[in-house]
Amino acid sequence: MTKKRFVTALGAAALTLAGAMATAAPASAEPAGEHCALNAVTGEETCFASFTEAVRHASQGRVQSAPADLRSALSSPELKNTLAADAQRAGEVIQGTVFDNRDYGGDSLTIWGEAPCKKDGVVNYQIDLDDGWKNKISSVQPWANCWLWLYPEANLGGDRDGPFDENTAWVGEMLDDRTQSIGFS
């Protein structure tokens, strides 16, 4: 073997070995996303860089302890207890949070309304999603004694899916990325 071929072969072997030994870069963490708070009464939506800020805003400052990491928020007994206690008070409360990705990932929309749901067999409150949230929801969290019903059309139109009465990491095929309005009962 000539010296030139040997150096070329050695270089190729080194590159192959380096490629085989290189550890795969860890999957980058999912982007933080945009976290918005929607007043269901006025329709005013305000967006923040963190889930903590969105929950603080939606609760009018009463909830200060929401973890910034959404997955941590799901397993946070402190947050769950704080929101449950907040739902017992008179006045506006957080009724639910929806997410654009499965497993509570991506952007979030925390919705607050005039009171907890009544559990009287009817939809107590409803919202039509704006264009930024239409056909985007993949996971949900109900709060304030509310069950969430997802609809494929505005004004609670079309065949609904639900009730989603607990944290739901995936809403299922029927309305995944197809929701245009939400009923709270």
Backbone as CSV, one residue per row, in Angstrom:
resi,resn,N_x,N_y,N_z,CA_x,CA_y,CA_z,C_x,C_y,C_z
1,MET,0.857,-1.158,0.000,0.000,0.000,0.000,0.903,1.220,0.000
2,THR,0.592,2.201,-0.855,1.414,3.404,-0.901,1.111,4.261,0.319
3,LYS,2.021,5.172,0.560,1.868,6.034,1.721,0.593,6.872,1.606
4,LYS,0.277,7.351,0.392,-0.902,8.185,0.187,-2.167,7.395,0.493
5,ARG,-2.250,6.139,0.003,-3.430,5.308,0.267,-3.542,4.998,1.756
6,PHE,-2.391,4.768,2.406,-2.395,4.445,3.823,-2.940,5.626,4.636
7,VAL,-2.495,6.847,4.324,-2.954,8.040,5.034,-4.442,8.252,4.779
8,THR,-4.892,8.054,3.539,-6.306,8.200,3.213,-7.135,7.170,3.965
9,ALA,-6.663,5.917,3.968,-7.384,4.856,4.670,-7.398,5.125,6.173
10,LEU,-6.272,5.588,6.699,-6.192,5.896,8.122,-7.143,7.041,8.474
11,GLY,-7.196,8.056,7.622,-8.105,9.189,7.853,-9.559,8.748,7.821
12,ALA,-9.903,7.897,6.854,-11.277,7.400,6.758,-11.631,6.563,7.980
13,ALA,-10.677,5.738,8.421,-10.921,4.910,9.604,-11.102,5.786,10.837
14,ALA,-10.310,6.828,10.945,-10.423,7.722,12.097,-11.777,8.421,12.106
15,LEU,-12.217,8.869,10.932,-13.524,9.516,10.855,-14.645,8.545,11.208
16,THR,-14.536,7.310,10.718,-15.543,6.302,11.025,-15.568,6.018,12.517
17,LEU,-14.380,5.842,13.105,-14.282,5.567,14.533,-14.806,6.753,15.344
18,ALA,-14.459,7.957,14.936,-14.932,9.137,15.658,-16.448,9.225,15.585
19,GLY,-17.006,8.920,14.426,-18.460,8.938,14.286,-19.117,7.890,15.150
20,ALA,-18.515,6.713,15.232,-19.092,5.637,16.035,-18.977,5.932,17.518
21,MET,-17.897,6.611,17.908,-17.690,6.883,19.325,-18.438,8.122,19.793
22,ALA,-18.781,8.980,18.869,-19.467,10.210,19.271,-20.809,9.852,19.887
23,THR,-21.078,10.462,20.985,-22.374,10.198,21.601,-23.397,11.066,20.905
24,ALA,-24.540,10.524,20.764,-25.602,11.289,20.133,-25.915,12.487,21.014
25,ALA,-26.078,13.603,20.371,-26.431,14.789,21.130,-27.785,14.538,21.771
26,PRO,-27.931,14.910,23.007,-29.223,14.682,23.642,-30.296,15.437,22.886
27,ALA,-31.453,14.824,22.822,-32.559,15.492,22.157,-32.771,16.814,22.864
28,SER,-32.815,17.850,22.085,-32.960,19.143,22.725,-34.313,19.200,23.415
29,ALA,-34.317,19.861,24.517,-35.565,19.989,25.259,-36.559,20.725,24.382
30,GLU,-37.809,20.394,24.568,-38.850,21.048,23.794,-38.791,22.545,24.073
31,PRO,-38.952,23.371,23.036,-38.927,24.807,23.267,-39.946,25.181,24.342
32,ALA,-39.631,26.214,25.076,-40.473,26.609,26.198,-41.892,26.932,25.765
33,GLY,-42.070,27.455,24.588,-43.404,27.785,24.117,-43.889,29.115,24.673
34,GLU,-45.052,29.482,24.218,-45.690,30.708,24.666,-46.832,30.299,25.589
35,HIS,-46.981,30.995,26.679,-47.988,30.634,27.672,-48.919,31.824,27.856
36,CYS,-50.172,31.616,27.484,-51.133,32.707,27.486,-52.207,32.484,28.537
37,ALA,-52.811,33.581,28.962,-53.926,33.558,29.901,-55.095,34.255,29.217
38,LEU,-56.256,33.604,29.237,-57.443,34.127,28.558,-58.545,34.381,29.570
39,ASN,-59.040,35.605,29.605,-60.197,35.939,30.420,-61.428,35.542,29.614
40,ALA,-62.133,34.503,30.049,-63.275,33.983,29.297,-64.439,34.965,29.264
41,VAL,-64.483,35.901,30.196,-65.572,36.876,30.239,-65.342,37.987,29.223
42,THR,-64.128,38.543,29.197,-63.843,39.684,28.324,-63.224,39.285,26.991
43,GLY,-62.638,38.083,26.927,-61.942,37.652,25.721,-60.517,38.169,25.632
44,GLU,-60.070,38.913,26.644,-58.711,39.452,26.641,-57.705,38.327,26.868
45,GLU,-56.710,38.255,25.980,-55.656,37.248,26.080,-54.315,37.954,26.233
46,THR,-53.535,37.508,27.223,-52.214,38.063,27.475,-51.224,36.911,27.494
47,CYS,-50.101,37.070,26.799,-49.129,35.977,26.698,-47.845,36.301,27.454
48,PHE,-47.196,35.221,27.911,-46.007,35.324,28.752,-44.965,34.319,28.286
49,ALA,-43.754,34.481,28.782,-42.667,33.556,28.448,-42.723,32.289,29.285
50,SER,-43.442,32.323,30.420,-43.476,31.135,31.278,-44.895,30.798,31.717
51,PHE,-45.094,29.528,32.030,-46.358,29.039,32.573,-46.633,29.699,33.928
52,THR,-45.596,29.885,34.726,-45.730,30.521,36.041,-46.382,31.891,35.906
53,GLU,-45.891,32.687,34.955,-46.439,34.031,34.756,-47.886,33.983,34.279
54,ALA,-48.203,33.043,33.391,-49.569,32.932,32.879,-50.545,32.577,34.000
55,VAL,-50.174,31.630,34.858,-51.045,31.238,35.974,-51.169,32.382,36.977
56,ARG,-50.076,33.063,37.243,-50.118,34.211,38.163,-51.098,35.256,37.630
57,HIS,-51.034,35.532,36.336,-51.927,36.520,35.734,-53.380,36.044,35.766
58,ALA,-53.610,34.788,35.375,-54.978,34.255,35.323,-55.623,34.200,36.706
59,SER,-54.821,34.057,37.738,-55.360,34.001,39.106,-55.351,35.379,39.775
60,GLN,-55.085,36.414,39.008,-54.975,37.773,39.522,-53.979,37.849,40.681
61,GLY,-52.902,37.073,40.554,-51.821,37.116,41.522,-51.992,36.220,42.735
62,ARG,-53.114,35.529,42.840,-53.341,34.672,44.015,-52.478,33.421,43.993
63,VAL,-52.155,32.916,42.788,-51.326,31.710,42.681,-49.940,32.148,42.230
64,GLN,-48.978,32.033,43.122,-47.609,32.466,42.854,-46.668,31.298,42.610
65,SER,-47.104,30.073,42.923,-46.178,28.943,43.012,-46.213,27.971,41.840
66,ALA,-46.829,28.319,40.732,-46.886,27.381,39.605,-45.481,27.142,39.060
67,PRO,-45.061,25.874,38.938,-43.735,25.594,38.376,-43.646,26.084,36.929
68,ALA,-42.490,26.556,36.531,-42.296,27.008,35.153,-42.340,25.836,34.188
69,ASP,-41.867,24.680,34.639,-41.863,23.476,33.819,-43.244,22.831,33.876
70,LEU,-43.891,22.686,32.725,-45.264,22.177,32.694,-45.382,20.773,33.245
71,ARG,-44.423,19.928,32.949,-44.510,18.549,33.448,-44.388,18.516,34.971
72,SER,-43.587,19.406,35.528,-43.500,19.510,36.986,-44.806,20.043,37.560
73,ALA,-45.430,20.949,36.839,-46.700,21.504,37.311,-47.755,20.414,37.453
74,LEU,-47.734,19.455,36.543,-48.726,18.384,36.587,-48.625,17.545,37.843
75,SER,-47.422,17.362,38.321,-47.229,16.498,39.481,-47.049,17.297,40.768
76,SER,-47.302,18.583,40.706,-47.101,19.433,41.873,-48.325,19.417,42.781
77,PRO,-48.242,18.728,43.930,-49.378,18.741,44.849,-49.647,20.145,45.381
78,GLU,-48.593,20.940,45.524,-48.773,22.309,46.011,-49.636,23.115,45.042
79,LEU,-49.340,23.020,43.737,-50.128,23.752,42.752,-51.559,23.233,42.723
80,LYS,-51.715,21.927,42.732,-53.060,21.340,42.708,-53.877,21.809,43.912
81,ASN,-53.284,21.781,45.098,-53.986,22.212,46.308,-54.301,23.704,46.280
82,THR,-53.360,24.500,45.780,-53.576,25.943,45.699,-54.719,26.261,44.750
83,LEU,-54.738,25.615,43.579,-55.814,25.866,42.622,-57.151,25.350,43.142
84,ALA,-57.146,24.223,43.843,-58.389,23.695,44.420,-58.932,24.660,45.471
85,ALA,-58.063,25.188,46.309,-58.495,26.154,47.319,-58.986,27.435,46.656
86,ASP,-58.301,27.866,45.605,-58.698,29.072,44.893,-60.075,28.904,44.263
87,ALA,-60.392,27.695,43.819,-61.687,27.436,43.181,-62.843,27.548,44.166
88,GLN,-62.569,27.481,45.457,-63.624,27.554,46.467,-64.010,28.991,46.816
89,ARG,-63.237,29.929,46.370,-63.520,31.321,46.696,-64.538,31.897,45.713
90,ALA,-65.147,32.979,46.081,-66.077,33.657,45.183,-65.269,34.469,44.180
91,GLY,-65.768,34.575,42.980,-65.100,35.387,41.981,-64.372,34.558,40.945
92,GLU,-63.621,35.236,40.108,-62.968,34.599,38.978,-61.946,33.556,39.417
93,VAL,-61.943,32.431,38.690,-61.030,31.322,38.983,-60.504,30.740,37.678
94,ILE,-59.401,30.028,37.769,-58.874,29.311,36.612,-59.755,28.088,36.378
95,GLN,-60.308,27.982,35.173,-61.219,26.882,34.848,-60.544,25.763,34.070
96,GLY,-59.431,26.049,33.416,-58.735,25.000,32.681,-57.522,25.530,31.942
97,THR,-56.659,24.602,31.566,-55.492,24.917,30.742,-55.455,23.919,29.598
98,VAL,-55.202,24.414,28.392,-55.078,23.556,27.211,-53.680,23.736,26.630
99,PHE,-53.215,22.696,25.942,-51.850,22.668,25.422,-51.865,22.267,23.959
100,ASP,-50.910,22.784,23.190,-50.906,22.469,21.767,-50.217,21.155,21.438
101,ASN,-49.505,20.561,22.367,-48.864,19.266,22.112,-49.375,18.230,23.101
102,ARG,-49.181,16.986,22.734,-49.472,15.905,23.674,-48.586,16.050,24.899
103,ASP,-48.993,15.415,25.963,-48.205,15.400,27.202,-47.922,16.800,27.728
104,TYR,-48.877,17.717,27.518,-48.821,19.060,28.088,-47.621,19.849,27.599
105,GLY,-47.255,19.651,26.348,-46.092,20.332,25.797,-46.462,21.509,24.919
106,GLY,-45.442,22.268,24.582,-45.600,23.389,23.669,-46.297,24.573,24.315
107,ASP,-47.057,25.288,23.518,-47.774,26.463,24.001,-48.902,26.044,24.938
108,SER,-49.270,26.949,25.839,-50.397,26.683,26.731,-51.321,27.891,26.772
109,LEU,-52.589,27.617,27.052,-53.599,28.660,27.216,-54.341,28.360,28.511
110,THR,-54.160,29.216,29.515,-54.841,29.065,30.801,-56.059,29.981,30.780
111,ILE,-57.228,29.389,30.977,-58.500,30.099,30.834,-59.101,30.334,32.215
112,TRP,-59.469,31.579,32.481,-60.153,31.833,33.744,-61.491,32.480,33.456
113,GLY,-62.443,32.177,34.342,-63.795,32.681,34.162,-64.386,33.150,35.473
114,GLU,-65.669,33.441,35.421,-66.306,34.120,36.550,-66.479,33.281,37.802
115,ALA,-66.505,31.948,37.686,-66.723,31.115,38.879,-66.421,29.656,38.551
116,PRO,-66.324,28.816,39.586,-66.189,27.376,39.337,-67.433,26.848,38.619
117,CYS,-67.305,25.693,37.995,-68.453,25.073,37.331,-69.409,24.510,38.379
118,LYS,-70.688,24.426,38.021,-71.732,24.085,38.985,-72.060,22.605,39.076
119,LYS,-71.686,21.808,38.123,-72.041,20.377,38.088,-73.558,20.203,38.087
120,ASP,-74.211,20.926,37.181,-75.663,20.839,37.070,-76.114,20.180,35.771
121,GLY,-75.182,19.516,35.081,-75.537,18.781,33.873,-75.554,19.595,32.591
122,VAL,-75.207,20.862,32.667,-75.181,21.696,31.463,-73.832,22.400,31.359
123,VAL,-73.544,22.919,30.180,-72.333,23.715,29.986,-72.576,25.073,30.642
124,ASN,-71.767,25.381,31.647,-71.919,26.633,32.388,-71.225,27.802,31.706
125,TYR,-70.108,27.531,31.048,-69.316,28.572,30.397,-68.793,28.029,29.080
126,GLN,-68.548,28.925,28.143,-67.994,28.486,26.866,-67.097,29.558,26.285
127,ILE,-66.160,29.113,25.465,-65.324,30.047,24.715,-65.180,29.533,23.288
128,ASP,-65.060,30.470,22.370,-64.647,30.162,21.009,-63.171,30.530,20.936
129,LEU,-62.371,29.630,20.419,-60.934,29.874,20.330,-60.626,30.864,19.216
130,ASP,-59.613,31.703,19.432,-59.195,32.604,18.363,-58.387,31.809,17.339
131,ASP,-58.077,32.436,16.229,-57.393,31.726,15.143,-56.066,31.113,15.577
132,GLY,-55.390,31.726,16.536,-54.117,31.197,17.013,-54.249,29.888,17.775
133,TRP,-55.444,29.583,18.266,-55.661,28.351,19.033,-56.592,27.356,18.352
134,LYS,-57.262,27.761,17.295,-58.142,26.820,16.585,-57.323,25.673,16.014
135,ASN,-57.857,24.467,16.137,-57.237,23.269,15.553,-55.809,23.050,16.061
136,LYS,-55.596,23.299,17.337,-54.250,23.212,17.892,-54.166,22.368,19.166
137,ILE,-55.255,22.151,19.876,-55.230,21.527,21.207,-55.018,20.021,21.131
138,SER,-54.070,19.532,21.954,-53.790,18.091,22.030,-53.872,17.528,23.444
139,SER,-53.756,18.369,24.478,-53.878,17.892,25.859,-54.539,18.979,26.704
140,VAL,-55.163,18.557,27.816,-55.946,19.493,28.630,-55.799,19.207,30.122
141,GLN,-56.045,20.258,30.918,-56.124,20.165,32.378,-57.364,20.927,32.831
142,PRO,-58.362,20.244,33.401,-59.516,20.964,33.945,-59.231,21.446,35.371
143,TRP,-59.830,22.573,35.747,-59.683,23.120,37.096,-61.047,23.624,37.564
144,ALA,-61.146,24.014,38.797,-62.320,24.682,39.375,-63.603,23.869,39.207
145,ASN,-63.505,22.567,39.443,-64.671,21.691,39.370,-65.263,21.620,37.958
146,CYS,-64.498,22.037,36.956,-64.996,22.043,35.575,-64.586,20.780,34.832
147,TRP,-65.469,20.332,33.976,-65.157,19.321,32.979,-65.074,20.066,31.657
148,LEU,-64.100,19.701,30.829,-63.944,20.358,29.538,-64.553,19.498,28.442
149,TRP,-65.317,20.132,27.579,-65.898,19.506,26.390,-65.288,20.213,25.188
150,LEU,-64.755,19.450,24.248,-64.118,20.022,23.062,-65.046,19.874,21.867
151,TYR,-65.140,20.928,21.064,-66.029,20.958,19.904,-65.243,21.329,18.646
152,PRO,-65.591,20.723,17.491,-64.860,20.997,16.251,-65.325,22.257,15.516
153,GLU,-66.345,22.928,16.038,-66.868,24.131,15.396,-67.069,25.223,16.443
154,ALA,-67.186,26.458,15.985,-67.454,27.576,16.885,-68.824,27.406,17.539
155,ASN,-69.035,28.119,18.626,-70.318,28.123,19.344,-70.769,26.739,19.769
156,LEU,-69.820,25.911,20.179,-70.089,24.542,20.644,-70.791,23.707,19.579
157,GLY,-70.416,23.919,18.330,-71.027,23.186,17.226,-70.293,21.899,16.895
158,GLY,-71.026,20.966,16.297,-70.448,19.692,15.872,-70.466,18.665,16.988
159,ASP,-69.953,17.492,16.682,-69.911,16.403,17.665,-68.827,16.685,18.688
160,ARG,-69.225,16.782,19.931,-68.264,17.104,20.984,-67.552,15.856,21.481
161,ASP,-66.422,16.088,22.148,-65.683,15.008,22.794,-65.462,15.416,24.241
162,GLY,-65.560,14.452,25.133,-65.393,14.710,26.547,-66.441,13.931,27.321
163,PRO,-66.611,14.218,28.557,-65.944,15.288,29.269,-64.526,14.897,29.661
164,PHE,-63.661,15.886,29.648,-62.307,15.705,30.153,-62.339,16.235,31.586
165,ASP,-62.420,15.294,32.533,-62.601,15.672,33.935,-61.345,15.478,34.774
166,GLU,-60.246,15.168,34.116,-58.952,15.042,34.795,-57.867,15.398,33.802
167,ASN,-56.640,15.554,34.293,-55.526,15.854,33.394,-55.487,14.799,32.304
168,THR,-55.486,15.238,31.055,-55.536,14.329,29.916,-54.361,14.637,28.997
169,ALA,-53.396,13.716,28.953,-52.162,13.925,28.197,-52.375,13.904,26.685
170,TRP,-53.456,13.294,26.231,-53.807,13.317,24.807,-55.317,13.218,24.709
171,VAL,-55.923,14.132,24.003,-57.381,14.167,23.910,-57.946,13.093,22.990
172,GLY,-57.096,12.408,22.270,-57.557,11.334,21.394,-57.742,11.803,19.961
173,GLU,-57.957,10.837,19.087,-58.026,11.121,17.652,-59.172,12.038,17.256
174,MET,-60.305,11.905,17.925,-61.498,12.627,17.485,-61.270,14.136,17.354
175,LEU,-60.668,14.760,18.356,-60.503,16.214,18.306,-59.072,16.695,18.503
176,ASP,-58.101,15.810,18.384,-56.703,16.239,18.437,-56.448,17.202,17.282
177,ASP,-56.033,18.408,17.609,-55.779,19.458,16.612,-57.018,19.777,15.778
178,ARG,-58.219,19.624,16.367,-59.460,19.925,15.649,-60.437,20.756,16.479
179,THR,-60.030,21.227,17.643,-60.945,21.948,18.534,-61.050,23.419,18.149
180,GLN,-62.309,23.924,18.109,-62.534,25.338,17.824,-63.299,26.055,18.934
181,SER,-63.956,25.283,19.797,-64.619,25.890,20.956,-64.596,24.905,22.117
182,ILE,-64.715,25.448,23.326,-64.645,24.636,24.542,-65.825,24.980,25.434
183,GLY,-66.473,23.934,25.953,-67.521,24.110,26.950,-66.997,23.674,28.304
184,PHE,-67.378,24.399,29.333,-66.975,24.086,30.707,-68.233,23.731,31.483
185,SER,-68.276,22.510,32.034,-69.475,22.112,32.789,-69.096,21.535,34.136
